[in-house]
Amino acid sequence: MTSPQNEPSGAFATAVTLKFSRHLSQSLILPSLPAIMISLSAPQNLTQMIVAAFIIGMVIAKLLVTFLADHFRLRRTILILLPFLLLGSLLCLIPDIHMILVGRAMQGVGIGGASALAISIIKNTTKESRYTRKLSQWAILVEWAPPTALILGGLIQQRLDWHYNFVIIAILSLGLIALALITLPKEEPPTRSLSGATARRKLGMIISGYGDPRFLAYSLMYSLIVSGQIVFYTISPFYLIHTLGMSANDYGLALTPYFAALIIGSALTGSLQKHLSSIAILRTALAFGLVGSLAILGFAFSVENAAWTLIAPMVLYGLCHSMLGLQVEVKVSGFASESPIANLGLLGLTLALVSALVALIAAHVPSNTPIGIAVFLLVLVVLSILATLLLGPEKARASEN
């Protein structure tokens, strides 16, 4: 931690902007996916891969970023990675679906790697007494990024053209580079989670983390449930916009209840933690996810295709996502390891790997009905329920709070 006298005033803003920009870069393009498919005469499954390509880039970044930061420290690592976001955005302006896929992967590497260091920026530039409060402020501010991205992306597609999404991200990348140059200190203290560790030590930490059945259970259920959002992002633009004829502008607004559920779920979890055990909260969250996915499936077979038959049940899945996600992050950060950040970093790596696999599969799911989304979400929830068995019922009740 830095002392109060040396606390850089703009470093926190950079940490927030990096994470906010990651969500913006990932989601801004979603309302334009059907338009890209039509404009380039591209197959739908290849167009849906635009989501997966970005996630794959993030996986590559997650695997490399801690080793880069060990050697170059935070500031230089971020300045190495952000040009990939710029170059990837410029590649996406080429009217060829394959070039867009390459560009999206480069975007994922650039902003995925840089944003992964946001927590470490806060840790390195905030005195210890203010760290927890700063981290909470950072999380609250970042929560608004996905709905902002979808609403803005819908407006861009409605009033301009899909190319402008990438123009905006390119301009944003230049701003991020300038912000990092100005606000991040050139001389940094080593961090517990990112420096002073050899490749062998890091590999040992990963093996020991996955060797703990509780960590494995938490990381699997977390990754599976959060990946459900990737499924929704990959398929819903084509179902709501291309199949049902919803405008790109309305698409962003239609998803507002889902994002509201994410915020409500976080607040609800804070209240439930005073009265319920951790395992009880996890089961409540998974119950929401199970009912939501079954509702989508039931509506698909009993009601004529309509936007509300997907959006309304996704509110329940949003509650599941936020409640389980927050509870798992709290539990994992308390496990014995190098530091809470190291635990969360390993959790993030697991999420990136599972999300990439899920995104690749989701890119080939038909979107003419919500059945594909429903079945996919149902499988993810059931697998997450099975993962809770690794916690051990007696140990969970006795020690999870």
Summary of the structure (lengths in Angstrom):
residues: 401
radius of gyration: 20.6
end to end distance: 28.4
largest distance: 64.0
contacts: 1497
relative contact order: 0.14
helix: 82%
strand: 0%
